[in-house]
Amino acid sequence: MKKDKSTFALYFGNRGFFPESLIAIARKEVSDALKKLGFGCLMMDSNLTRFGAVESPEEGRKYAKFLDDNRGEFDGVVLVLPNFGDETGAVSALQDAGVPIYILAYPDELDKMGFEVRRDAFCGKFSIMDVFYQYQLPFTVFPPHTVHPFSKEFEKQIDTFNKVCKIVNGMKRMTVGAIGARTTAFKTVRYDELALQKYGITTEVLDLSEVFSRVRKLNIASPAVKEKAERLRNYTNFKKVPEKAFENLVRFGVVIDEIINEYGLNTLALRCWLEMEKEFGVAPCVLLSEINDRGFPAACELDVCNAIAMYSLNLASGRPATCLDWNNNYGDDPDKCILFHCGPVPQSLMTGKGEVIEHPMFAKSLGAGCGFGCNVGRIAPTKLTFASSKTQDGKLSVYMGEGEITSDPIQEGFFGCGGVAKIKNLQEKLYKIGYNGFRHHVSVTPGLVSVALREACTRYLGYEITEI
């Protein structure tokens, strides 16, 4: 899992005829507030500019050098306006920052409106935003327009900005693994590698024949195999799985881990049927569950675009994500449906340990003994954020939303891992998802993080948003 808290470079703006005494106070207040919330801080030496702030292009260039000297040590910039602030100096300082920028404007107080103490950061924030817009320099702001660093509103805003930084810095250069070819019948998961590359997303494609060769050559007595076997036995219930099928699942688990490390993958999508079932008698559902539970996003059915969506959700929430089917209506309730898949749901998102069985679909189509690996269980009640993506006409498009998994029951005979989702205006959303050419898969993660996800995708990553 990625680190939970970002480190921010702090920038302080000033305009000469506003009260400069506010700068020193702000330097202490903002850094204290961030440290109290667990964030790291970097500040340029206060002696390098007048009052430790930036109010001219020359001072802005000094701050830009400070960022260059500390490149890689910060995840975002917090642009603080204790007073109005100089917009030209801010552009000079931050136009090559290369990370998300959050603008914090101090509020004025009604009993301090005289010329000697009035801030006017309310107005100065507009000037910064206007000039950044002219320079096409992306930035982040949230309502309310002005907040004090010791306020609850600031705490909420910086928490969301932290999520934005994690998403942007994780996804502006990333690698997704596509293991196997697209299953012939599943044209729904087609994607454009060149379109993804325009967004900094590299696709590493491996043939299943290489995976199978490595699985067959793997020494069952090796430490890696023994360690994986122990991990899987402790992870979930394999009592119904024959020893040979369990051994094959273990081998596949080791090989997938090796591929992740060798290719430096950030996420992956796997061709999960029918070759594994025909040649090895296993379905990799439970392996994907275990991988996802470690915080590494892994999608089934070679859905590369949902592997990307899973990664973004994982970065936003700091929790595992999973890929599910929009699968069943839930009686007559228009705002509920069943989200399901055969078993890739991470155990930490389930009500308890699952039980690995033979996949009933493969048993029906291929005969008994051909699909051990389906992980049966239920998704635990939680608030959730969902998203999916597609490539079309050389662009990457995403949709997102929020809802919850309820405690509503699902019939005992419902195989795989499912949960009842409640989403406001669900029918309208499904209508738009279908008409806009998105697939039957949707990625989900616990928590309500769509604000940060939208901010990262639109302001910094350049993805297209499909409104649902």
C-alpha positions in Angstrom: 0.0 0.0 0.0 1.1 3.6 -0.7 1.9 5.9 2.2 -1.2 7.5 3.7 0.0 11.1 4.3 1.6 13.4 1.8 4.5 15.8 2.2 3.7 19.3 1.1 5.9 22.2 0.0 4.5 25.4 1.5 4.4 28.6 -0.5 3.5 31.9 1.1 2.3 34.8 -1.0 2.6 38.5 -0.2 1.7 41.9 -1.7 3.7 44.8 -0.3 1.1 47.2 0.7 -0.8 44.6 2.7 0.2 43.7 6.3 3.4 41.7 6.1 3.2 40.8 9.8 0.7 38.1 8.9 3.3 36.1 7.0 5.3 34.9 10.0 2.2 34.0 11.8 0.9 32.0 8.8 4.2 30.1 8.4 3.9 28.8 11.9 0.1 28.2 11.8 0.0 26.3 8.6 3.0 24.2 9.3 1.7 23.4 12.8 -1.7 22.5 11.5 -0.4 20.2 8.8 2.0 18.4 11.2 -0.7 17.9 13.7 -2.7 16.2 11.0 0.2 13.9 10.2 1.4 15.6 7.0 5.0 16.4 6.2 6.1 20.0 5.4 8.9 21.7 3.5 9.4 25.4 3.7 11.9 27.7 2.0 14.2 29.5 4.4 12.5 32.7 5.5 15.7 34.7 5.0 15.8 34.1 1.3 13.0 36.5 0.5 11.4 39.5 2.2 9.3 38.2 5.2 9.7 34.6 4.0 7.1 35.0 1.3 7.0 35.6 -2.5 5.9 39.0 -3.9 7.8 39.3 -7.1 9.0 37.2 -10.1 12.6 37.4 -8.8 11.5 35.9 -5.5 9.3 33.4 -7.4 12.4 32.2 -9.2 14.1 31.6 -5.8 11.1 29.5 -4.8 11.2 27.6 -8.0 14.9 26.7 -7.3 13.8 25.6 -3.8 11.4 23.2 -5.5 14.0 21.9 -7.9 16.5 21.3 -5.1 13.9 19.3 -3.2 12.4 17.4 -6.3 10.9 14.1 -5.2 10.6 15.1 -1.6 7.1 16.6 -1.8 3.8 15.4 -3.2 2.0 18.7 -3.6 2.2 22.4 -3.0 0.1 24.4 -0.5 -0.1 27.9 -1.8 -1.0 30.0 1.3 -2.4 33.6 1.0 -2.1 35.2 4.5 -3.0 38.5 2.6 -3.8 39.3 -1.0 -0.7 37.8 -2.5 1.2 38.6 -5.7 -0.1 36.5 -8.7 2.9 37.2 -11.0 5.4 35.9 -8.4 3.2 32.9 -7.9 3.3 31.9 -11.5 7.1 32.4 -11.6 7.4 30.1 -8.6 5.0 27.4 -9.5 4.6 27.1 -13.2 7.0 24.1 -13.3 6.0 22.6 -9.9 4.9 19.4 -11.6 2.6 18.4 -8.7 -0.9 19.4 -7.6 -1.3 22.9 -6.1 -3.9 23.7 -3.4 -4.7 27.4 -2.8 -5.4 28.3 0.9 -6.8 31.8 1.5 -7.0 33.1 5.0 -10.4 34.6 6.1 -10.8 38.1 7.3 -12.2 38.8 10.7 -15.1 41.3 11.1 -13.3 43.1 13.9 -10.1 43.4 11.9 -11.1 45.3 8.8 -8.8 48.4 9.1 -6.1 48.9 6.5 -3.3 47.9 8.8 -4.8 44.5 9.6 -7.1 43.6 6.7 -6.0 40.6 4.7 -8.1 40.7 1.4 -7.0 37.2 0.7 -10.6 36.6 -0.3 -10.1 38.8 -3.4 -6.4 37.8 -3.9 -7.4 34.2 -4.3 -9.4 35.1 -7.4 -6.4 36.9 -8.9 -4.2 33.9 -8.4 -6.8 31.6 -9.9 -7.4 33.9 -12.8 -3.7 34.2 -13.7 -3.1 30.4 -13.2 -6.1 29.9 -15.6 -4.5 32.2 -18.2 -1.2 30.2 -17.9 -3.0 26.9 -18.0 -1.4 26.0 -14.7 -3.7 23.5 -13.0 -4.7 24.1 -9.4 -7.1 22.9 -6.7 -9.6 24.8 -4.6 -12.6 23.7 -2.6 -15.5 25.5 -1.0 -15.7 27.5 1.2 -13.5 30.1 -0.5 -11.6 31.1 2.7 -10.6 28.9 5.6 -8.4 29.2 8.6 -5.7 26.4 8.9 -7.0 25.5 12.4 -10.6 25.0 11.2 -12.5 21.8 10.5 -13.1 23.0 6.9 -9.3 23.2 6.3 -8.9 19.7 7.7 -11.5 18.4 5.2 -10.0 20.2 2.3 -6.4 19.1 3.0 -7.5 15.5 3.4 -9.2 15.6 0.0 -6.1 17.4 -1.5 -3.9 14.6 0.0 -6.0 12.1 -1.9 -5.7 14.2 -5.1 -1.9 14.1 -4.8 -1.8 10.4 -4.3 -4.0 9.8 -7.4 -2.1 12.2 -9.6 1.4 11.2 -8.6 0.5 7.5 -8.8 -1.1 7.7 -12.2 0.8 10.3 -14.3 3.4 7.5 -14.9 2.1 4.0 -14.4 2.3 0.5 -15.9 -0.6 -1.9 -16.3 0.0 -5.6 -17.1 -2.3 -7.4 -19.6 -1.7 -11.1 -19.0 -3.2 -13.0 -21.8 -5.2 -12.1 -24.8 -8.8 -10.8 -24.6 -11.2 -13.7 -24.4 -12.8 -13.9 -27.9 -16.3 -13.5 -26.7 -15.6 -10.4 -24.6 -15.4 -7.5 -27.0 -16.7 -5.5 -24.1 -13.1 -5.2 -22.7 -11.4 -3.9 -25.8 -8.9 -1.1 -25.2 -6.5 1.2 -27.1 -2.8 0.9 -25.9 -1.8 4.1 -27.8 -4.6 6.1 -26.2 -3.5 5.0 -22.8 0.1 5.9 -23.5 -0.9 9.5 -24.2 -1.9 9.7 -20.6 1.4 8.1 -19.3 -0.1 4.6 -18.9 2.2 2.0 -20.4 0.7 -1.5 -21.1 3.0 -4.5 -20.8 1.4 -7.5 -22.6 2.3 -11.1 -21.8 1.1 -14.3 -23.4 -0.5 -16.9 -21.3 1.9 -19.5 -22.9 4.8 -17.8 -21.0 2.8 -17.9 -17.7 1.9 -21.6 -18.2 5.6 -22.5 -19.0 6.7 -20.8 -15.9 4.1 -22.5 -13.8 5.1 -25.9 -15.1 8.8 -25.3 -14.4 8.3 -24.0 -10.9 9.8 -26.3 -8.2 7.0 -27.2 -5.8 9.6 -27.5 -3.0 11.0 -23.9 -3.5 10.7 -21.4 -0.6 8.5 -19.1 -2.7 6.0 -21.9 -3.3 5.9 -23.0 0.3 5.5 -19.4 1.5 2.6 -18.9 -1.0 0.9 -22.1 0.1 1.0 -21.0 3.7 -0.3 -17.6 2.8 -3.2 -19.0 0.8 -4.2 -21.6 3.4 -4.3 -18.8 6.1 -6.2 -16.5 3.7 -9.4 -18.4 3.1 -11.0 -21.8 3.3 -9.6 -24.4 0.8 -11.2 -27.5 2.4 -13.2 -28.3 -0.8 -10.2 -28.0 -3.1 -8.3 -31.1 -4.2 -4.6 -31.0 -3.3 -3.5 -31.0 -7.0 -5.7 -28.0 -7.8 -4.5 -26.2 -4.7 -0.9 -26.8 -5.8 -1.7 -25.4 -9.2 -3.2 -22.3 -7.6 -0.1 -21.8 -5.5 2.1 -22.1 -8.6 0.0 -19.5 -10.5 0.1 -17.2 -7.4 3.9 -17.3 -7.3 4.3 -16.7 -11.1 1.9 -13.7 -11.0 3.8 -12.2 -8.2 7.1 -12.7 -10.1 5.6 -10.9 -13.2 4.4 -8.0 -11.1 7.9 -7.5 -9.7 9.8 -8.1 -13.0 7.7 -5.7 -15.0 7.2 -3.1 -12.3 3.5 -3.2 -12.6 1.1 -0.9 -10.8 -2.0 -2.9 -11.7 -2.9 -5.8 -13.9 -5.7 -7.5 -15.8 -5.7 -11.3 -16.3 -7.3 -13.6 -18.9 -9.0 -15.9 -16.4 -10.8 -18.4 -18.7 -10.9 -21.0 -20.3 -7.2 -22.1 -20.7 -6.4 -22.2 -17.0 -9.4 -24.3 -16.4 -8.8 -26.7 -19.3 -5.1 -27.2 -18.7 -4.7 -26.9 -14.9 -8.2 -27.4 -13.5 -8.2 -24.0 -11.7 -9.9 -20.6 -11.8 -7.7 -17.7 -10.5 -10.6 -15.9 -8.7 -9.2 -16.5 -5.3 -5.7 -15.5 -6.4 -7.0 -12.1 -7.6 -8.8 -11.7 -4.2 -5.5 -12.3 -2.3 -3.6 -9.9 -4.6 -6.2 -7.2 -4.2 -6.2 -7.7 -0.5 -2.5 -6.7 -0.4 -3.5 -3.4 -2.0 -2.3 -4.3 -5.5 -5.3 -3.9 -8.0 -5.9 -6.9 -10.1 -8.9 -7.2 -12.5 -10.2 -10.4 -14.1 -11.4 -11.0 -17.7 -8.5 -8.9 -19.1 -10.4 -5.7 -18.3 -7.4 -3.3 -18.6 -9.5 -0.2 -18.3 -11.1 -1.4 -15.1 -7.6 -2.3 -13.7 -6.8 1.4 -14.3 -10.0 2.5 -12.5 -9.2 0.1 -9.6 -5.7 1.7 -9.3 -7.1 5.2 -9.1 -9.7 4.1 -6.5 -7.0 2.3 -4.5 -4.8 5.5 -4.5 -7.8 7.7 -3.5 -9.0 5.5 -0.6 -5.8 3.9 0.6 -7.9 0.7 0.7 -8.2 -2.3 -1.6 -10.4 -2.0 -4.7 -12.2 -4.7 -6.7 -13.8 -5.2 -10.1 -17.4 -6.3 -10.1 -20.3 -6.9 -12.5 -23.4 -4.8 -12.6 -25.1 -8.1 -12.2 -28.7 -8.3 -10.9 -31.7 -6.1 -10.0 -32.7 -6.3 -6.4 -36.4 -7.1 -6.5 -38.4 -3.9 -7.3 -36.2 -1.4 -5.6 -35.0 1.0 -8.4 -32.0 2.2 -6.4 -30.6 -1.2 -5.5 -28.8 -3.8 -7.4 -26.5 -6.8 -6.8 -22.8 -6.2 -7.5 -21.0 -9.5 -8.0 -18.0 -11.4 -9.3 -16.7 -14.9 -9.0 -14.3 -14.3 -6.2 -11.7 -11.5 -6.8 -13.1 -9.4 -3.9 -10.4 -8.8 -1.3 -11.1 -10.5 2.1 -10.8 -7.1 3.9 -13.9 -6.0 2.0 -15.9 -9.2 2.9 -18.0 -10.1 5.9 -15.5 -12.9 6.7 -13.3 -15.5 5.2 -14.6 -16.9 1.9 -14.8 -20.6 0.9 -13.1 -21.8 -2.3 -15.2 -24.0 -4.5 -15.3 -25.4 -8.0 -16.6 -22.7 -10.3 -20.2 -23.8 -11.3 -20.0 -22.2 -14.7 -16.9 -24.1 -15.7 -18.1 -27.3 -14.2 -21.2 -27.0 -16.4 -19.3 -26.1 -19.6 -16.1 -28.2 -19.2 -17.1 -30.9 -16.8 -16.4 -31.6 -13.2 -13.0 -30.8 -11.8 -12.1 -28.0 -14.1 -12.5 -24.8 -12.2 -11.4 -24.8 -8.5 -10.8 -21.2 -7.4 -14.2 -19.5 -7.1 -14.2 -17.7 -3.7 -17.7 -17.6 -2.2 -18.7 -14.9 0.3 -20.5 -11.6 0.8 -19.3 -8.0 0.5 -19.4 -6.2 3.9 -21.7 -3.2 4.3 -19.8 0.0 3.6 -20.0 3.4 2.0 -18.3 3.1 -1.4 -17.0 5.0 -4.4 -17.4 3.3 -7.9 -15.7 4.1 -11.2 -15.0 2.6 -14.6 -13.1 3.7 -17.7 -12.9 3.1 -21.4 -10.8 4.2 -24.4 -12.5 5.7 -27.4 -11.3 7.9 -30.3 -7.9 8.2 -28.7 -9.1 9.3 -25.4 -9.5 7.9 -21.9 -13.0 8.4 -20.4 -14.2 7.7 -16.9 -17.3 7.8 -14.9 -17.6 7.8 -11.1 -20.1 8.0 -8.3 -20.9 7.1 -4.7 -23.2 4.7 -2.9 -23.2 2.0 -0.3 -23.2 -1.7 0.1 -26.1 -2.6 2.4 -26.8 -5.5 4.8 -29.7 -6.7 2.6 -29.6 -10.5 2.2 -28.8 -12.4 -1.0 -30.1 -15.9 -1.4 -27.7 -18.6 0.0 -27.3 -20.4 -3.4 -25.9 -17.2 -5.0 -22.3 -18.3 -5.8 -19.2 -16.1 -5.9 -18.9 -12.9 -3.9 -21.7 -10.3 -4.0 -23.3 -7.5 -2.2 -26.4 -5.3 -2.5 -25.5 -1.8 -3.6 -27.7 1.2 -3.0 -27.1 4.1 -5.3 -29.2 7.2 -5.7 -30.9 7.5 -9.1 -29.4 4.1 -10.1 -31.7 3.5 -13.1 -30.8 6.8 -14.7 -27.1 6.1 -14.1 -27.4 2.6 -15.6 -29.1 4.2 -18.6 -26.3 6.6 -19.2 -23.6 4.0 -18.6 -25.1 1.8 -21.3 -25.7 4.5 -23.8 -22.2 5.8 -23.4 -20.6 2.5 -24.3 -19.2 1.5 -20.9 -18.8 -2.1 -20.0 -20.7 -4.4 -17.6 -17.8 -4.1 -15.1 -17.5 -1.5 -12.4 -14.7 -1.0 -9.9 -15.4 -0.1 -6.3 -13.5 0.8 -3.1 -14.6 1.6 0.5 -15.1 5.3 1.4 -16.5 8.4 -0.3 -13.6 9.7 -2.4 -15.2 10.8 -5.7 -14.5 14.5 -5.1 -10.7 13.8 -5.0 -11.0 11.3 -7.9 -12.8 13.8 -10.1 -10.4 16.6 -9.2 -7.4 14.5 -10.1 -8.8 13.1 -13.3 -10.1 16.5 -14.7 -7.6 19.1 -13.4 -4.3 17.2 -13.6 -4.6 13.9 -15.6 -6.7 15.2 -18.5 -9.2 12.3 -18.6 -12.6 12.9 -20.0 -15.5 12.6 -17.5 -18.7 11.0 -18.6 -21.4 12.5 -16.3 -23.8 9.9 -15.1 
